[in-house]
Amino acid sequence: KFDPDRGKVKAVWKRKGKAADEKFRESPEEDIWRMIIGELCLETNDVNRLAAFCKALLEVDNGSEDPVHQTILADETISAVYNDGTDKKNDNRNISLAFTVENIASWFEKVKALGAEIIREPVTRPWGAVNMSFYDPDRNVIYLRNFPKKEQAAN
């Protein structure tokens, strides 16, 4: 969750069946199972191109055209697009991003309209979730997923 007073995102983890409280820890010794996510950063050769795609997908505007670094804030999620000056091969195979959405059919149409290459159209998984995947302009794999509402899952 994003805490605007502290400018940080807090991750609340459950451990051994017990819900963790939502207080920030000042010292890592207080709870070794808690971490604070600072941001998600996508490193790229072309910050403006990838940031434009992210802003269009998330329907946000950060007011920046900086070719080196852009911060994008959408609701509680902070992400950055950054070029550290090294050549990226855009052969990303070790990480993917997943977003939970409400109306996956609408998102599928939006992603197609943005010109993204679709990896898998929306499909219902055995556990009831509906997933789809596509490549962003740097060929990072992005998943969109929708979980059934509890009432729907019970039926």
N, C-alpha and C positions, 0 to 999 in steps of 0.2 A: 504494500500500500504506500502511496506517496504521502509524505508528511511535509506540507508546504512550510511549516515553521522551521524545520531542520533542513529542508532541501534534500531529503534523502528518501529512498524507497526502502521499505522494510519488508523482509520476507518472513512470513510466519510459517514455521514448520511444525508438523506433528511428530512426536517421537514416542515410540513404544505405546501407542494407543492413547497418550495423554496430549490434550491440546496445549500448545505453548501459549503463554499470554502474549499480549501485543506491545509490551513495553520495550523501548530501546535499551539495549545493554551498553553501559559506558565502558565496560571491560570485557574482553573476550573470555576471561576466566569465569565470568558469571554464567555463561551458557554456551558451551562449545558447539551446540547444534544450531545456533542462530547466525545468520549472515545478512548483511544489508547489501542489496544489489544497487550499485552505483548507476550503471547504465548498460545498455547493450550497444556496442559499437560495430558498425559494418565498415570494414576497411575496403577501400576501392581506389581505382585509378581515376575515376571520374565522379567526383563528389556531387556536382550539380545534376548529372543525369540520374544517379541513384537516389539522391535526395528528392528530386522532382517526382520520381516514381513513388517513393514512400509517402510523400505529402499528398499525392493524388489518391493513393490507396487509403490512407488514414483520414483524408479530408481535413487536413490541417495546413496552416501556413505559418512558417516561422519567420517570414520577412527577410530571409537570407538567401543570397546567391553566392556565398563565400565558396571559392573553389577548393579550399583546404579542409574546412571543418564546419559542419552544421549540426546543431542540436534540434531535435524534433520532439516535442512533448504532445502526447495525445492521451487525455484523461490521466491515468496513473502511470503510464509508461513513458520512460525517458529513453530515447535512442539517439545515437549520433552517427553521422556518416563522415568519414575521415580519410584523408590521404596522407600517409606518413612519409611520402616521397619514394617509397620502394615500389618496384613493379609488381603488380598483382597479376597472377596468371589466370584468375577467374576460373580455377579448376577446383572449386570448393566441394569437398566430399566428406568433410568431417563434422559438419555442423548444419543444423537446420533451425528454422524458426517456426513456431506454431502459435496461432492466434485462435482464441475461442470466439465465435461469432454467433449471432442469433439466427439470421436468415441466410443460410448457406447458398440457396439458389440465387438470391440477389447478389451476394458477393461473387459467385461464380460468373455472373453476367458482367459485373463491374471489372473483374480481373481480365476477362476476355476483351472488354472494351479498352482496357489500358494496353492491350497488345502483348500481354505476358504469355510466355509459352506454357501451356497447360501440360503437366505431367500426368495427372489423374483427375478426371472429372469427379464430382461428388459421388461417393459410394457409401452405403451403410455397412458398418463393420459389425462383426458378430456381437460385440458388446453394446451395440445400439447407437454409437456415435456415427455421425456422418462426416467424412473427411474428404478433402480435395487437396491437391498440391500443384504448385507451379514454380517456375523460375523467376526471380527478379532479374533486372538488367545485368547483374554481375553473375548470374547463374547460381545464386544462393537458393536453396530449396526452402520454400515457404509452404507451410501447411495451414489450412483453415479448417476448423473443426467445430461441430455443433453437437452438444450433448443433449439427449432427450430430457425433457422436463420430468420431474419425479412422477407426476400423474400419468404421463405418457408411457414411461418405462414400466409402470405397474400394470398397465392394460395389455 
